[in-house]
C-alpha cells in the first residue's frame, strides 16, 4: 500500500498521531528532500529508511517503487511540508499505483492554503486553488482566467517573485480587489496582510522584504 502522509508546514506539533504511527510502521519513506525530512524524523525518533523522490527523479524512480509496492512493501510519500501531490510531487506515483491495482491511502493533515483561506476574511464557500503560476508560458492566460472568476482564488508564491505576482494581479484584477497575503503559516513569524491588491502592492513594493513561504488569497470578481 502507498500512504500519502502530510507533514507540518512549520509547527512540528501539527503532525497527527496517525501520521507518526504510519511513518514508523511503513517499510520505506519517500521524501521530497531527505535533508529536510530528516529533521522531522529525528525529532520524533522515527528510524524508517528514507529515499529521495522529487520532480527531478520521479519519472525514472516510479516504476521501481511500484514494483516494490507490488511485492508487498508498505511505502509512505511525504513532501517537505504539507500534503504530498498538492503543488508537490505525487500525482505521477499515485496514478501509476492505481493503474497497477495498488491501494492508495491519503491521510488528512496540514496544507498551507486552508488556514490562509479561512483566516483571510474572504468568502470561502467556493474557491479556486491555483497553486504556483507558470513562470512564462501560459502565465497571461492563467491570470486572465483568475481575474474572471466570481469566487475567491488562491496562489502559492516565493519571496523573490512575490513583487511581480502582486503587480500583475493589480493589473489583471484591479487595485481595489480585496486580497490577503499570508506568510510563514504556523511558524514564529506568521503574518497576515489584509486589504486590497493596491495595499499589498504598496507593502511588497516598499523597502521591507517579504520572506518565507507565501500564500496569496484574492476575492472574486464583482
mmCIF file of the C-alpha atoms, coordinates in Angstrom:
data_MODEL
# 
_entry.id   MODEL 
# 
loop_
_atom_site.group_PDB 
_atom_site.id 
_atom_site.type_symbol 
_atom_site.label_atom_id 
_atom_site.label_alt_id 
_atom_site.label_comp_id 
_atom_site.label_asym_id 
_atom_site.label_entity_id 
_atom_site.label_seq_id 
_atom_site.pdbx_PDB_ins_code 
_atom_site.Cartn_x 
_atom_site.Cartn_y 
_atom_site.Cartn_z 
_atom_site.occupancy 
_atom_site.B_iso_or_equiv 
_atom_site.pdbx_formal_charge 
_atom_site.auth_seq_id 
_atom_site.auth_comp_id 
_atom_site.auth_asym_id 
_atom_site.auth_atom_id 
_atom_site.pdbx_PDB_model_num 
ATOM 1   C CA . UNK A 1 1   ? 0.000   0.000  0.000   1.00 0.00 ? 1   UNK A CA 1 
ATOM 2   C CA . UNK A 1 2   ? 1.054   3.578  -0.693  1.00 0.00 ? 2   UNK A CA 1 
ATOM 3   C CA . UNK A 1 3   ? 0.397   6.125  2.053   1.00 0.00 ? 3   UNK A CA 1 
ATOM 4   C CA . UNK A 1 4   ? 0.290   9.861  1.370   1.00 0.00 ? 4   UNK A CA 1 
ATOM 5   C CA . UNK A 1 5   ? 1.330   11.434 4.660   1.00 0.00 ? 5   UNK A CA 1 
ATOM 6   C CA . UNK A 1 6   ? 1.057   15.199 5.291   1.00 0.00 ? 6   UNK A CA 1 
ATOM 7   C CA . UNK A 1 7   ? 3.832   16.787 7.333   1.00 0.00 ? 7   UNK A CA 1 
ATOM 8   C CA . UNK A 1 8   ? 3.854   20.070 9.306   1.00 0.00 ? 8   UNK A CA 1 
ATOM 9   C CA . UNK A 1 9   ? 4.130   23.313 7.324   1.00 0.00 ? 9   UNK A CA 1 
ATOM 10  C CA . UNK A 1 10  ? 6.018   24.904 10.205  1.00 0.00 ? 10  UNK A CA 1 
ATOM 11  C CA . UNK A 1 11  ? 4.989   23.886 13.707  1.00 0.00 ? 11  UNK A CA 1 
ATOM 12  C CA . UNK A 1 12  ? 6.119   20.315 14.367  1.00 0.00 ? 12  UNK A CA 1 
ATOM 13  C CA . UNK A 1 13  ? 3.203   19.817 16.776  1.00 0.00 ? 13  UNK A CA 1 
ATOM 14  C CA . UNK A 1 14  ? 0.780   19.907 13.839  1.00 0.00 ? 14  UNK A CA 1 
ATOM 15  C CA . UNK A 1 15  ? 1.577   16.344 12.747  1.00 0.00 ? 15  UNK A CA 1 
ATOM 16  C CA . UNK A 1 16  ? -1.124  13.816 13.616  1.00 0.00 ? 16  UNK A CA 1 
ATOM 17  C CA . UNK A 1 17  ? -0.758  10.710 15.766  1.00 0.00 ? 17  UNK A CA 1 
ATOM 18  C CA . UNK A 1 18  ? -1.866  8.639  12.795  1.00 0.00 ? 18  UNK A CA 1 
ATOM 19  C CA . UNK A 1 19  ? 0.811   10.186 10.581  1.00 0.00 ? 19  UNK A CA 1 
ATOM 20  C CA . UNK A 1 20  ? 3.504   9.407  13.157  1.00 0.00 ? 20  UNK A CA 1 
ATOM 21  C CA . UNK A 1 21  ? 2.322   5.817  13.518  1.00 0.00 ? 21  UNK A CA 1 
ATOM 22  C CA . UNK A 1 22  ? 2.251   5.345  9.749   1.00 0.00 ? 22  UNK A CA 1 
ATOM 23  C CA . UNK A 1 23  ? 5.760   6.729  9.276   1.00 0.00 ? 23  UNK A CA 1 
ATOM 24  C CA . UNK A 1 24  ? 7.047   4.349  11.960  1.00 0.00 ? 24  UNK A CA 1 
ATOM 25  C CA . UNK A 1 25  ? 5.286   1.277  10.569  1.00 0.00 ? 25  UNK A CA 1 
ATOM 26  C CA . UNK A 1 26  ? 5.973   1.525  6.828   1.00 0.00 ? 26  UNK A CA 1 
ATOM 27  C CA . UNK A 1 27  ? 8.969   -0.151 5.201   1.00 0.00 ? 27  UNK A CA 1 
ATOM 28  C CA . UNK A 1 28  ? 10.158  2.948  3.332   1.00 0.00 ? 28  UNK A CA 1 
ATOM 29  C CA . UNK A 1 29  ? 9.588   6.707  3.300   1.00 0.00 ? 29  UNK A CA 1 
ATOM 30  C CA . UNK A 1 30  ? 9.860   8.652  0.047   1.00 0.00 ? 30  UNK A CA 1 
ATOM 31  C CA . UNK A 1 31  ? 10.827  12.257 0.784   1.00 0.00 ? 31  UNK A CA 1 
ATOM 32  C CA . UNK A 1 32  ? 10.973  15.305 -1.468  1.00 0.00 ? 32  UNK A CA 1 
ATOM 33  C CA . UNK A 1 33  ? 14.217  16.398 0.224   1.00 0.00 ? 33  UNK A CA 1 
ATOM 34  C CA . UNK A 1 34  ? 15.728  13.874 2.625   1.00 0.00 ? 34  UNK A CA 1 
ATOM 35  C CA . UNK A 1 35  ? 17.757  16.604 4.359   1.00 0.00 ? 35  UNK A CA 1 
ATOM 36  C CA . UNK A 1 36  ? 14.592  18.498 5.272   1.00 0.00 ? 36  UNK A CA 1 
ATOM 37  C CA . UNK A 1 37  ? 12.609  15.415 6.278   1.00 0.00 ? 37  UNK A CA 1 
ATOM 38  C CA . UNK A 1 38  ? 15.486  14.020 8.330   1.00 0.00 ? 38  UNK A CA 1 
ATOM 39  C CA . UNK A 1 39  ? 14.950  16.760 10.920  1.00 0.00 ? 39  UNK A CA 1 
ATOM 40  C CA . UNK A 1 40  ? 11.290  15.813 11.329  1.00 0.00 ? 40  UNK A CA 1 
ATOM 41  C CA . UNK A 1 41  ? 12.018  12.095 11.595  1.00 0.00 ? 41  UNK A CA 1 
ATOM 42  C CA . UNK A 1 42  ? 14.811  12.635 14.110  1.00 0.00 ? 42  UNK A CA 1 
ATOM 43  C CA . UNK A 1 43  ? 12.585  14.881 16.229  1.00 0.00 ? 43  UNK A CA 1 
ATOM 44  C CA . UNK A 1 44  ? 10.032  12.075 16.551  1.00 0.00 ? 44  UNK A CA 1 
ATOM 45  C CA . UNK A 1 45  ? 12.625  9.281  16.721  1.00 0.00 ? 45  UNK A CA 1 
ATOM 46  C CA . UNK A 1 46  ? 11.463  7.644  13.504  1.00 0.00 ? 46  UNK A CA 1 
ATOM 47  C CA . UNK A 1 47  ? 14.111  5.338  12.068  1.00 0.00 ? 47  UNK A CA 1 
ATOM 48  C CA . UNK A 1 48  ? 12.345  4.136  8.915   1.00 0.00 ? 48  UNK A CA 1 
ATOM 49  C CA . UNK A 1 49  ? 14.620  4.022  5.816   1.00 0.00 ? 49  UNK A CA 1 
ATOM 50  C CA . UNK A 1 50  ? 14.220  7.045  3.551   1.00 0.00 ? 50  UNK A CA 1 
ATOM 51  C CA . UNK A 1 51  ? 14.826  7.729  -0.156  1.00 0.00 ? 51  UNK A CA 1 
ATOM 52  C CA . UNK A 1 52  ? 14.589  10.903 -2.236  1.00 0.00 ? 52  UNK A CA 1 
ATOM 53  C CA . UNK A 1 53  ? 11.575  11.225 -4.541  1.00 0.00 ? 53  UNK A CA 1 
ATOM 54  C CA . UNK A 1 54  ? 11.113  14.583 -6.237  1.00 0.00 ? 54  UNK A CA 1 
ATOM 55  C CA . UNK A 1 55  ? 10.285  16.322 -9.514  1.00 0.00 ? 55  UNK A CA 1 
ATOM 56  C CA . UNK A 1 56  ? 13.742  15.632 -10.972 1.00 0.00 ? 56  UNK A CA 1 
ATOM 57  C CA . UNK A 1 57  ? 13.762  11.860 -10.435 1.00 0.00 ? 57  UNK A CA 1 
ATOM 58  C CA . UNK A 1 58  ? 10.121  10.769 -10.238 1.00 0.00 ? 58  UNK A CA 1 
ATOM 59  C CA . UNK A 1 59  ? 9.925   9.687  -13.888 1.00 0.00 ? 59  UNK A CA 1 
ATOM 60  C CA . UNK A 1 60  ? 12.701  7.114  -13.592 1.00 0.00 ? 60  UNK A CA 1 
ATOM 61  C CA . UNK A 1 61  ? 12.018  6.050  -9.979  1.00 0.00 ? 61  UNK A CA 1 
ATOM 62  C CA . UNK A 1 62  ? 8.266   5.495  -10.163 1.00 0.00 ? 62  UNK A CA 1 
ATOM 63  C CA . UNK A 1 63  ? 8.420   2.114  -11.918 1.00 0.00 ? 63  UNK A CA 1 
ATOM 64  C CA . UNK A 1 64  ? 10.857  0.708  -9.342  1.00 0.00 ? 64  UNK A CA 1 
ATOM 65  C CA . UNK A 1 65  ? 8.711   1.979  -6.465  1.00 0.00 ? 65  UNK A CA 1 
ATOM 66  C CA . UNK A 1 66  ? 5.618   0.371  -7.956  1.00 0.00 ? 66  UNK A CA 1 
ATOM 67  C CA . UNK A 1 67  ? 7.499   -2.938 -8.204  1.00 0.00 ? 67  UNK A CA 1 
ATOM 68  C CA . UNK A 1 68  ? 8.353   -2.712 -4.508  1.00 0.00 ? 68  UNK A CA 1 
ATOM 69  C CA . UNK A 1 69  ? 4.738   -1.964 -3.634  1.00 0.00 ? 69  UNK A CA 1 
ATOM 70  C CA . UNK A 1 70  ? 3.548   -4.929 -5.710  1.00 0.00 ? 70  UNK A CA 1 
ATOM 71  C CA . UNK A 1 71  ? 5.998   -7.145 -3.810  1.00 0.00 ? 71  UNK A CA 1 
ATOM 72  C CA . UNK A 1 72  ? 4.184   -6.265 -0.582  1.00 0.00 ? 72  UNK A CA 1 
ATOM 73  C CA . UNK A 1 73  ? 6.151   -3.328 0.765   1.00 0.00 ? 73  UNK A CA 1 
ATOM 74  C CA . UNK A 1 74  ? 4.351   -0.505 2.551   1.00 0.00 ? 74  UNK A CA 1 
ATOM 75  C CA . UNK A 1 75  ? 5.633   2.885  1.428   1.00 0.00 ? 75  UNK A CA 1 
ATOM 76  C CA . UNK A 1 76  ? 4.850   6.416  2.609   1.00 0.00 ? 76  UNK A CA 1 
ATOM 77  C CA . UNK A 1 77  ? 5.246   9.530  0.470   1.00 0.00 ? 77  UNK A CA 1 
ATOM 78  C CA . UNK A 1 78  ? 5.917   12.863 2.186   1.00 0.00 ? 78  UNK A CA 1 
ATOM 79  C CA . UNK A 1 79  ? 6.787   16.344 0.939   1.00 0.00 ? 79  UNK A CA 1 
ATOM 80  C CA . UNK A 1 80  ? 8.994   18.937 2.618   1.00 0.00 ? 80  UNK A CA 1 
ATOM 81  C CA . UNK A 1 81  ? 5.889   20.499 4.158   1.00 0.00 ? 81  UNK A CA 1 
ATOM 82  C CA . UNK A 1 82  ? 2.167   19.955 3.775   1.00 0.00 ? 82  UNK A CA 1 
ATOM 83  C CA . UNK A 1 83  ? 0.299   17.334 1.788   1.00 0.00 ? 83  UNK A CA 1 
ATOM 84  C CA . UNK A 1 84  ? 2.013   15.350 -0.985  1.00 0.00 ? 84  UNK A CA 1 
ATOM 85  C CA . UNK A 1 85  ? 0.761   15.879 -4.550  1.00 0.00 ? 85  UNK A CA 1 
ATOM 86  C CA . UNK A 1 86  ? -0.537  19.411 -3.847  1.00 0.00 ? 86  UNK A CA 1 
ATOM 87  C CA . UNK A 1 87  ? 1.930   21.669 -5.681  1.00 0.00 ? 87  UNK A CA 1 
ATOM 88  C CA . UNK A 1 88  ? 4.459   18.917 -4.904  1.00 0.00 ? 88  UNK A CA 1 
ATOM 89  C CA . UNK A 1 89  ? 5.452   15.534 -6.418  1.00 0.00 ? 89  UNK A CA 1 
ATOM 90  C CA . UNK A 1 90  ? 2.990   12.682 -6.040  1.00 0.00 ? 90  UNK A CA 1 
ATOM 91  C CA . UNK A 1 91  ? 0.460   12.716 -8.868  1.00 0.00 ? 91  UNK A CA 1 
ATOM 92  C CA . UNK A 1 92  ? 2.528   10.501 -11.180 1.00 0.00 ? 92  UNK A CA 1 
ATOM 93  C CA . UNK A 1 93  ? 3.145   7.909  -8.468  1.00 0.00 ? 93  UNK A CA 1 
ATOM 94  C CA . UNK A 1 94  ? -0.490  7.865  -7.343  1.00 0.00 ? 94  UNK A CA 1 
ATOM 95  C CA . UNK A 1 95  ? -1.796  7.454  -10.884 1.00 0.00 ? 95  UNK A CA 1 
ATOM 96  C CA . UNK A 1 96  ? 0.703   4.684  -11.680 1.00 0.00 ? 96  UNK A CA 1 
ATOM 97  C CA . UNK A 1 97  ? -0.153  2.857  -8.449  1.00 0.00 ? 97  UNK A CA 1 
ATOM 98  C CA . UNK A 1 98  ? -3.874  2.999  -9.149  1.00 0.00 ? 98  UNK A CA 1 
ATOM 99  C CA . UNK A 1 99  ? -3.337  1.719  -12.690 1.00 0.00 ? 99  UNK A CA 1 
ATOM 100 C CA . UNK A 1 100 ? -1.362  -1.202 -11.213 1.00 0.00 ? 100 UNK A CA 1 
ATOM 101 C CA . UNK A 1 101 ? -4.134  -2.015 -8.739  1.00 0.00 ? 101 UNK A CA 1 
ATOM 102 C CA . UNK A 1 102 ? -2.197  -0.797 -5.700  1.00 0.00 ? 102 UNK A CA 1 
ATOM 103 C CA . UNK A 1 103 ? -4.250  0.679  -2.877  1.00 0.00 ? 103 UNK A CA 1 
ATOM 104 C CA . UNK A 1 104 ? -3.526  4.332  -2.073  1.00 0.00 ? 104 UNK A CA 1 
ATOM 105 C CA . UNK A 1 105 ? -4.421  5.816  1.293   1.00 0.00 ? 105 UNK A CA 1 
ATOM 106 C CA . UNK A 1 106 ? -4.285  9.587  1.805   1.00 0.00 ? 106 UNK A CA 1 
ATOM 107 C CA . UNK A 1 107 ? -4.083  10.842 5.383   1.00 0.00 ? 107 UNK A CA 1 
ATOM 108 C CA . UNK A 1 108 ? -5.667  14.214 6.252   1.00 0.00 ? 108 UNK A CA 1 
ATOM 109 C CA . UNK A 1 109 ? -3.361  16.885 7.568   1.00 0.00 ? 109 UNK A CA 1 
ATOM 110 C CA . UNK A 1 110 ? -1.598  20.229 7.088   1.00 0.00 ? 110 UNK A CA 1 
ATOM 111 C CA . UNK A 1 111 ? -1.998  22.134 3.818   1.00 0.00 ? 111 UNK A CA 1 
ATOM 112 C CA . UNK A 1 112 ? -0.930  25.782 3.648   1.00 0.00 ? 112 UNK A CA 1 
ATOM 113 C CA . UNK A 1 113 ? -3.819  27.147 1.608   1.00 0.00 ? 113 UNK A CA 1 
ATOM 114 C CA . UNK A 1 114 ? -6.536  26.056 4.063   1.00 0.00 ? 114 UNK A CA 1 
ATOM 115 C CA . UNK A 1 115 ? -5.541  28.248 7.046   1.00 0.00 ? 115 UNK A CA 1 
ATOM 116 C CA . UNK A 1 116 ? -4.677  31.082 4.653   1.00 0.00 ? 116 UNK A CA 1 
ATOM 117 C CA . UNK A 1 117 ? -8.154  30.930 3.141   1.00 0.00 ? 117 UNK A CA 1 
ATOM 118 C CA . UNK A 1 118 ? -10.133 30.533 6.343   1.00 0.00 ? 118 UNK A CA 1 
ATOM 119 C CA . UNK A 1 119 ? -8.304  33.373 8.128   1.00 0.00 ? 119 UNK A CA 1 
ATOM 120 C CA . UNK A 1 120 ? -8.220  35.702 5.113   1.00 0.00 ? 120 UNK A CA 1 
ATOM 121 C CA . UNK A 1 121 ? -11.644 37.200 5.740   1.00 0.00 ? 121 UNK A CA 1 
ATOM 122 C CA . UNK A 1 122 ? -12.620 36.424 2.138   1.00 0.00 ? 122 UNK A CA 1 
ATOM 123 C CA . UNK A 1 123 ? -15.532 34.166 1.094   1.00 0.00 ? 123 UNK A CA 1 
ATOM 124 C CA . UNK A 1 124 ? -14.593 30.501 1.468   1.00 0.00 ? 124 UNK A CA 1 
ATOM 125 C CA . UNK A 1 125 ? -17.823 28.737 0.478   1.00 0.00 ? 125 UNK A CA 1 
ATOM 126 C CA . UNK A 1 126 ? -16.481 28.465 -3.075  1.00 0.00 ? 126 UNK A CA 1 
ATOM 127 C CA . UNK A 1 127 ? -12.870 28.898 -4.099  1.00 0.00 ? 127 UNK A CA 1 
ATOM 128 C CA . UNK A 1 128 ? -10.307 28.009 -6.743  1.00 0.00 ? 128 UNK A CA 1 
ATOM 129 C CA . UNK A 1 129 ? -6.845  26.734 -5.810  1.00 0.00 ? 129 UNK A CA 1 
ATOM 130 C CA . UNK A 1 130 ? -4.322  27.645 -8.498  1.00 0.00 ? 130 UNK A CA 1 
ATOM 131 C CA . UNK A 1 131 ? -1.053  26.749 -6.779  1.00 0.00 ? 131 UNK A CA 1 
ATOM 132 C CA . UNK A 1 132 ? 2.001   28.278 -8.466  1.00 0.00 ? 132 UNK A CA 1 
ATOM 133 C CA . UNK A 1 133 ? 1.507   30.357 -11.611 1.00 0.00 ? 133 UNK A CA 1 
ATOM 134 C CA . UNK A 1 134 ? 3.534   29.374 -14.697 1.00 0.00 ? 134 UNK A CA 1 
ATOM 135 C CA . UNK A 1 135 ? 6.762   31.385 -14.883 1.00 0.00 ? 135 UNK A CA 1 
ATOM 136 C CA . UNK A 1 136 ? 6.463   32.098 -18.616 1.00 0.00 ? 136 UNK A CA 1 
ATOM 137 C CA . UNK A 1 137 ? 4.326   30.032 -20.989 1.00 0.00 ? 137 UNK A CA 1 
ATOM 138 C CA . UNK A 1 138 ? 0.624   30.332 -20.285 1.00 0.00 ? 138 UNK A CA 1 
ATOM 139 C CA . UNK A 1 139 ? 1.017   32.844 -17.449 1.00 0.00 ? 139 UNK A CA 1 
ATOM 140 C CA . UNK A 1 140 ? -1.030  35.590 -19.167 1.00 0.00 ? 140 UNK A CA 1 
ATOM 141 C CA . UNK A 1 141 ? -3.925  33.209 -19.861 1.00 0.00 ? 141 UNK A CA 1 
ATOM 142 C CA . UNK A 1 142 ? -3.956  31.949 -16.288 1.00 0.00 ? 142 UNK A CA 1 
ATOM 143 C CA . UNK A 1 143 ? -4.036  35.500 -14.922 1.00 0.00 ? 143 UNK A CA 1 
ATOM 144 C CA . UNK A 1 144 ? -6.884  36.425 -17.264 1.00 0.00 ? 144 UNK A CA 1 
ATOM 145 C CA . UNK A 1 145 ? -8.792  33.345 -16.161 1.00 0.00 ? 145 UNK A CA 1 
ATOM 146 C CA . UNK A 1 146 ? -8.241  34.004 -12.466 1.00 0.00 ? 146 UNK A CA 1 
ATOM 147 C CA . UNK A 1 147 ? -9.312  37.643 -12.832 1.00 0.00 ? 147 UNK A CA 1 
ATOM 148 C CA . UNK A 1 148 ? -12.608 36.497 -14.365 1.00 0.00 ? 148 UNK A CA 1 
ATOM 149 C CA . UNK A 1 149 ? -13.555 34.126 -11.539 1.00 0.00 ? 149 UNK A CA 1 
ATOM 150 C CA . UNK A 1 150 ? -16.600 35.123 -9.457  1.00 0.00 ? 150 UNK A CA 1 
ATOM 151 C CA . UNK A 1 151 ? -15.205 33.414 -6.368  1.00 0.00 ? 151 UNK A CA 1 
ATOM 152 C CA . UNK A 1 152 ? -12.054 33.527 -4.232  1.00 0.00 ? 152 UNK A CA 1 
ATOM 153 C CA . UNK A 1 153 ? -8.836  32.123 -5.670  1.00 0.00 ? 153 UNK A CA 1 
ATOM 154 C CA . UNK A 1 154 ? -5.579  31.094 -4.011  1.00 0.00 ? 154 UNK A CA 1 
ATOM 155 C CA . UNK A 1 155 ? -1.963  31.195 -5.189  1.00 0.00 ? 155 UNK A CA 1 
ATOM 156 C CA . UNK A 1 156 ? 1.357   29.996 -3.837  1.00 0.00 ? 156 UNK A CA 1 
ATOM 157 C CA . UNK A 1 157 ? 4.345   32.274 -4.420  1.00 0.00 ? 157 UNK A CA 1 
ATOM 158 C CA . UNK A 1 158 ? 8.011   32.558 -3.471  1.00 0.00 ? 158 UNK A CA 1 
ATOM 159 C CA . UNK A 1 159 ? 9.587   35.646 -1.843  1.00 0.00 ? 159 UNK A CA 1 
ATOM 160 C CA . UNK A 1 160 ? 11.706  36.572 -4.875  1.00 0.00 ? 160 UNK A CA 1 
ATOM 161 C CA . UNK A 1 161 ? 8.684   36.527 -7.205  1.00 0.00 ? 161 UNK A CA 1 
ATOM 162 C CA . UNK A 1 162 ? 6.015   37.996 -4.933  1.00 0.00 ? 162 UNK A CA 1 
ATOM 163 C CA . UNK A 1 163 ? 6.513   41.584 -6.126  1.00 0.00 ? 163 UNK A CA 1 
ATOM 164 C CA . UNK A 1 164 ? 5.916   40.597 -9.743  1.00 0.00 ? 164 UNK A CA 1 
ATOM 165 C CA . UNK A 1 165 ? 2.937   38.451 -8.754  1.00 0.00 ? 165 UNK A CA 1 
ATOM 166 C CA . UNK A 1 166 ? 1.166   41.227 -6.836  1.00 0.00 ? 166 UNK A CA 1 
ATOM 167 C CA . UNK A 1 167 ? 1.911   43.761 -9.577  1.00 0.00 ? 167 UNK A CA 1 
ATOM 168 C CA . UNK A 1 168 ? 0.333   41.513 -12.214 1.00 0.00 ? 168 UNK A CA 1 
ATOM 169 C CA . UNK A 1 169 ? -2.676  40.751 -10.018 1.00 0.00 ? 169 UNK A CA 1 
ATOM 170 C CA . UNK A 1 170 ? -3.231  44.504 -9.719  1.00 0.00 ? 170 UNK A CA 1 
ATOM 171 C CA . UNK A 1 171 ? -3.098  44.833 -13.496 1.00 0.00 ? 171 UNK A CA 1 
ATOM 172 C CA . UNK A 1 172 ? -5.456  41.951 -14.257 1.00 0.00 ? 172 UNK A CA 1 
ATOM 173 C CA . UNK A 1 173 ? -7.847  42.073 -11.294 1.00 0.00 ? 173 UNK A CA 1 
ATOM 174 C CA . UNK A 1 174 ? -7.792  45.776 -10.478 1.00 0.00 ? 174 UNK A CA 1 
ATOM 175 C CA . UNK A 1 175 ? -6.219  47.514 -7.471  1.00 0.00 ? 175 UNK A CA 1 
ATOM 176 C CA . UNK A 1 176 ? -9.432  47.580 -5.413  1.00 0.00 ? 176 UNK A CA 1 
ATOM 177 C CA . UNK A 1 177 ? -9.896  43.794 -5.395  1.00 0.00 ? 177 UNK A CA 1 
ATOM 178 C CA . UNK A 1 178 ? -9.836  42.516 -1.768  1.00 0.00 ? 178 UNK A CA 1 
ATOM 179 C CA . UNK A 1 179 ? -6.889  40.264 -1.008  1.00 0.00 ? 179 UNK A CA 1 
ATOM 180 C CA . UNK A 1 180 ? -4.785  38.708 1.720   1.00 0.00 ? 180 UNK A CA 1 
ATOM 181 C CA . UNK A 1 181 ? -1.122  37.742 1.808   1.00 0.00 ? 181 UNK A CA 1 
ATOM 182 C CA . UNK A 1 182 ? -0.315  35.055 4.383   1.00 0.00 ? 182 UNK A CA 1 
ATOM 183 C CA . UNK A 1 183 ? 3.250   34.044 5.126   1.00 0.00 ? 183 UNK A CA 1 
ATOM 184 C CA . UNK A 1 184 ? 5.179   31.732 7.431   1.00 0.00 ? 184 UNK A CA 1 
ATOM 185 C CA . UNK A 1 185 ? 1.972   29.964 8.471   1.00 0.00 ? 185 UNK A CA 1 
ATOM 186 C CA . UNK A 1 186 ? 2.190   28.146 11.827  1.00 0.00 ? 186 UNK A CA 1 
ATOM 187 C CA . UNK A 1 187 ? 5.734   29.485 12.351  1.00 0.00 ? 187 UNK A CA 1 
ATOM 188 C CA . UNK A 1 188 ? 7.066   32.084 14.801  1.00 0.00 ? 188 UNK A CA 1 
ATOM 189 C CA . UNK A 1 189 ? 6.772   34.940 12.291  1.00 0.00 ? 189 UNK A CA 1 
ATOM 190 C CA . UNK A 1 190 ? 3.315   34.025 10.961  1.00 0.00 ? 190 UNK A CA 1 
ATOM 191 C CA . UNK A 1 191 ? 1.680   37.086 9.427   1.00 0.00 ? 191 UNK A CA 1 
ATOM 192 C CA . UNK A 1 192 ? -1.480  38.062 7.554   1.00 0.00 ? 192 UNK A CA 1 
ATOM 193 C CA . UNK A 1 193 ? -1.589  41.217 5.427   1.00 0.00 ? 193 UNK A CA 1 
ATOM 194 C CA . UNK A 1 194 ? -5.205  42.044 4.550   1.00 0.00 ? 194 UNK A CA 1 
ATOM 195 C CA . UNK A 1 195 ? -6.652  44.804 2.395   1.00 0.00 ? 195 UNK A CA 1 
ATOM 196 C CA . UNK A 1 196 ? -6.804  45.446 -1.346  1.00 0.00 ? 196 UNK A CA 1 
ATOM 197 C CA . UNK A 1 197 ? -4.350  44.403 -4.036  1.00 0.00 ? 197 UNK A CA 1 
ATOM 198 C CA . UNK A 1 198 ? -3.199  48.024 -4.065  1.00 0.00 ? 198 UNK A CA 1 
ATOM 199 C CA . UNK A 1 199 ? -2.437  47.756 -0.342  1.00 0.00 ? 199 UNK A CA 1 
ATOM 200 C CA . UNK A 1 200 ? -0.420  44.583 -0.885  1.00 0.00 ? 200 UNK A CA 1 
ATOM 201 C CA . UNK A 1 201 ? 1.461   46.181 -3.789  1.00 0.00 ? 201 UNK A CA 1 
ATOM 202 C CA . UNK A 1 202 ? 2.480   49.024 -1.501  1.00 0.00 ? 202 UNK A CA 1 
ATOM 203 C CA . UNK A 1 203 ? 3.836   46.586 1.084   1.00 0.00 ? 203 UNK A CA 1 
ATOM 204 C CA . UNK A 1 204 ? 5.729   44.240 -1.247  1.00 0.00 ? 204 UNK A CA 1 
ATOM 205 C CA . UNK A 1 205 ? 6.993   47.124 -3.375  1.00 0.00 ? 205 UNK A CA 1 
ATOM 206 C CA . UNK A 1 206 ? 8.434   49.004 -0.416  1.00 0.00 ? 206 UNK A CA 1 
ATOM 207 C CA . UNK A 1 207 ? 11.706  48.690 1.433   1.00 0.00 ? 207 UNK A CA 1 
ATOM 208 C CA . UNK A 1 208 ? 10.552  45.766 3.525   1.00 0.00 ? 208 UNK A CA 1 
ATOM 209 C CA . UNK A 1 209 ? 11.474  42.326 2.205   1.00 0.00 ? 209 UNK A CA 1 
ATOM 210 C CA . UNK A 1 210 ? 8.725   39.709 2.381   1.00 0.00 ? 210 UNK A CA 1 
ATOM 211 C CA . UNK A 1 211 ? 10.295  36.430 3.480   1.00 0.00 ? 211 UNK A CA 1 
ATOM 212 C CA . UNK A 1 212 ? 9.109   32.857 3.938   1.00 0.00 ? 212 UNK A CA 1 
ATOM 213 C CA . UNK A 1 213 ? 6.510   30.680 2.267   1.00 0.00 ? 213 UNK A CA 1 
ATOM 214 C CA . UNK A 1 214 ? 3.691   32.827 0.866   1.00 0.00 ? 214 UNK A CA 1 
ATOM 215 C CA . UNK A 1 215 ? 0.015   32.216 0.132   1.00 0.00 ? 215 UNK A CA 1 
ATOM 216 C CA . UNK A 1 216 ? -1.984  34.881 -1.732  1.00 0.00 ? 216 UNK A CA 1 
ATOM 217 C CA . UNK A 1 217 ? -5.778  34.852 -1.433  1.00 0.00 ? 217 UNK A CA 1 
ATOM 218 C CA . UNK A 1 218 ? -7.811  37.114 -3.752  1.00 0.00 ? 218 UNK A CA 1 
ATOM 219 C CA . UNK A 1 219 ? -11.532 37.843 -3.691  1.00 0.00 ? 219 UNK A CA 1 
ATOM 220 C CA . UNK A 1 220 ? -13.722 37.041 -6.675  1.00 0.00 ? 220 UNK A CA 1 
ATOM 221 C CA . UNK A 1 221 ? -14.845 39.411 -9.409  1.00 0.00 ? 221 UNK A CA 1 
ATOM 222 C CA . UNK A 1 222 ? -17.881 41.587 -8.757  1.00 0.00 ? 222 UNK A CA 1 
# 
